[in-house]
């Protein structure tokens, strides 16, 4: 089940609001609300209201469909910020070399999409662990770093030691031959 909420014409620039939205994307709703509550950003207040509205929309939609949805099982599936209009004011602020710039007031729109926790169910179907599915990473580090063979991280370590032994063998061979080209001429 998915629920959506959007807040429009919030004050502040979209770029600054995206910093806050990036902190909560992909997290559980309770974690997201905790992050927003203690975030030291102006945009966090408006985004928190939007998340709470999405939670209310999810519970309302669940009641209409006669489905039991626990708000603690919701997670932030998608969250994005769009740029709103600029309000050019007639006030001016001083600029270099005697110029004057008009003040601009920035606005942004926030959209939050919540979903029930279906990530674990899809992860079990794919044969991955729940933690790796949440982060969107492979189940183990060996599969991420390993070669196409089944060796995994062991193959990477063997290749590294091989390279190191080749580098150390070259100087010893040159020392034993002496001068190289001069000896073959004699």
C-alpha positions as CSV (number, residue, x, y, z in Angstrom):
1,X,0.0,0.0,0.0
2,X,1.3,3.4,-0.9
3,X,0.3,6.9,0.3
4,X,1.3,10.3,-1.0
5,X,1.3,13.8,0.4
6,X,2.7,17.0,-1.0
7,X,3.2,20.4,0.5
8,X,3.4,23.4,-1.9
9,X,4.8,26.9,-1.6
10,X,7.0,26.2,1.4
11,X,9.5,29.0,2.1
12,X,13.2,28.5,1.4
13,X,15.2,27.4,-1.6
14,X,14.7,23.9,-3.1
15,X,18.5,23.3,-2.9
16,X,18.5,23.6,0.9
17,X,15.4,21.5,1.2
18,X,17.0,18.7,-0.8
19,X,19.7,18.4,1.8
20,X,17.0,17.5,4.4
21,X,15.1,15.2,2.1
22,X,18.3,13.2,1.3
23,X,18.6,12.4,5.0
24,X,15.2,10.6,5.2
25,X,14.9,8.9,1.9
26,X,14.6,5.1,2.3
27,X,14.2,5.2,6.0
28,X,11.5,3.9,8.3
29,X,8.8,6.5,9.1
30,X,9.8,6.7,12.8
31,X,13.4,7.2,12.0
32,X,12.6,9.8,9.4
33,X,10.5,11.8,11.9
34,X,13.2,11.6,14.5
35,X,15.8,12.9,12.0
36,X,13.5,15.7,11.0
37,X,12.7,16.6,14.5
38,X,16.3,17.1,15.5
39,X,17.6,18.4,12.1
40,X,19.1,21.9,12.5
41,X,17.6,23.1,9.2
42,X,14.7,25.5,8.5
43,X,13.2,23.2,5.8
44,X,12.9,20.3,8.2
45,X,9.7,21.7,9.8
46,X,7.7,21.8,6.5
47,X,9.0,18.4,5.4
48,X,8.0,16.9,8.8
49,X,4.5,18.2,8.4
50,X,4.4,16.6,4.9
51,X,5.5,13.2,6.2
52,X,2.9,13.3,9.0
53,X,0.3,14.1,6.4
54,X,1.4,11.1,4.3
55,X,1.1,8.9,7.4
56,X,-2.5,10.2,7.9
57,X,-3.3,9.6,4.3
58,X,-2.0,6.0,4.5
59,X,-4.1,5.2,7.6
60,X,-7.2,6.8,6.0
61,X,-6.7,4.8,2.8
62,X,-6.3,1.6,4.8
63,X,-9.5,2.2,6.7
64,X,-11.4,2.8,3.4
65,X,-10.0,-0.4,1.9
66,X,-10.6,-2.4,5.2
67,X,-6.9,-3.3,5.4
68,X,-4.9,-3.2,8.6
69,X,-1.8,-1.0,8.2
70,X,0.5,-0.3,11.1
71,X,2.0,3.2,10.7
72,X,5.3,1.8,12.2
73,X,5.6,-0.5,9.1
74,X,5.7,2.4,6.6
75,X,8.9,3.6,5.1
76,X,9.8,6.6,2.8
77,X,9.8,5.1,-0.6
78,X,10.3,8.4,-2.5
79,X,10.8,11.9,-1.4
80,X,11.7,14.8,-3.7
81,X,11.7,18.6,-3.8
82,X,10.7,20.7,-6.8
83,X,11.5,24.4,-7.3
84,X,8.6,26.7,-6.7
85,X,8.2,30.3,-8.0
86,X,10.4,33.2,-7.1
87,X,8.8,36.2,-5.5
88,X,10.8,39.3,-6.7
89,X,10.3,42.0,-4.2
90,X,10.6,45.7,-4.9
91,X,13.2,45.9,-2.2
92,X,16.8,46.0,-3.2
93,X,20.0,45.0,-1.5
94,X,23.4,46.6,-2.1
95,X,25.7,44.9,-4.6
96,X,29.3,45.5,-5.6
97,X,30.4,48.5,-7.6
98,X,27.4,50.6,-6.7
99,X,24.8,48.2,-8.1
100,X,21.7,47.0,-6.5
101,X,20.1,43.5,-6.7
102,X,16.4,42.8,-6.2
103,X,15.6,40.5,-3.3
104,X,14.3,37.2,-4.3
105,X,12.1,35.0,-2.1
106,X,12.4,31.3,-3.0
107,X,9.7,28.7,-2.6
108,X,9.7,24.9,-3.1
109,X,7.3,22.0,-3.3
110,X,7.8,18.8,-1.3
111,X,6.3,15.4,-2.3
112,X,6.6,12.3,0.0
113,X,5.6,8.8,-1.0
114,X,5.2,6.2,1.7
115,X,4.9,2.5,1.3
116,X,4.4,-0.6,3.5
117,X,7.5,-2.5,4.2
118,X,7.6,-4.8,1.2
119,X,11.4,-4.6,0.8
120,X,12.0,-7.7,3.0
121,X,9.5,-9.8,1.0
122,X,11.2,-8.9,-2.3
123,X,14.6,-9.5,-0.7
124,X,13.6,-13.0,0.4
125,X,12.4,-13.8,-3.1
126,X,15.7,-12.7,-4.5
127,X,17.7,-14.7,-2.0
128,X,19.3,-11.7,-0.3
129,X,19.3,-10.8,3.4
130,X,16.9,-8.1,4.6
131,X,19.7,-5.7,5.6
132,X,21.3,-5.8,2.1
133,X,18.0,-5.3,0.4
134,X,17.3,-2.1,2.5
135,X,20.6,-0.6,1.5
136,X,20.4,-1.7,-2.1
137,X,23.7,-3.4,-1.9
138,X,24.8,-7.0,-2.6
139,X,24.4,-9.5,0.2
140,X,28.2,-9.8,0.9
141,X,31.3,-7.8,0.2
142,X,32.8,-10.8,-1.5
143,X,30.2,-10.8,-4.3
144,X,30.7,-7.0,-4.7
145,X,34.5,-7.1,-5.0
146,X,35.1,-10.6,-6.3
147,X,35.7,-11.6,-9.9
148,X,33.2,-13.5,-12.1
149,X,34.5,-16.7,-10.7
150,X,33.0,-18.2,-7.5
151,X,36.2,-17.3,-5.6
152,X,35.0,-13.9,-4.5
153,X,37.3,-11.9,-2.2
154,X,39.8,-14.8,-2.0
155,X,40.5,-14.4,-5.6
156,X,41.1,-10.6,-5.2
157,X,43.6,-11.3,-2.3
158,X,45.4,-13.9,-4.4
159,X,45.7,-11.5,-7.3
160,X,47.1,-8.8,-5.1
161,X,49.8,-11.1,-3.6
162,X,50.7,-12.3,-7.1
163,X,51.3,-8.7,-8.3
164,X,53.4,-8.0,-5.2
165,X,55.6,-11.1,-5.7
166,X,56.2,-10.1,-9.4
167,X,57.3,-6.6,-8.4
168,X,59.7,-7.9,-5.9
169,X,61.1,-10.6,-8.3
170,X,62.2,-8.1,-11.0
171,X,64.9,-6.2,-9.1
172,X,66.5,-9.5,-7.9
173,X,66.7,-10.8,-11.5
174,X,68.3,-7.6,-12.7
175,X,70.9,-7.7,-9.9
176,X,71.9,-11.3,-10.7
177,X,72.5,-10.6,-14.4
178,X,74.7,-7.7,-13.6
179,X,75.0,-5.3,-16.6
180,X,72.5,-6.8,-18.9
181,X,73.5,-5.9,-22.5
182,X,77.2,-5.5,-21.7
183,X,77.6,-9.2,-20.6
184,X,76.0,-10.6,-23.7
185,X,78.5,-8.8,-25.9
186,X,81.5,-10.3,-24.1
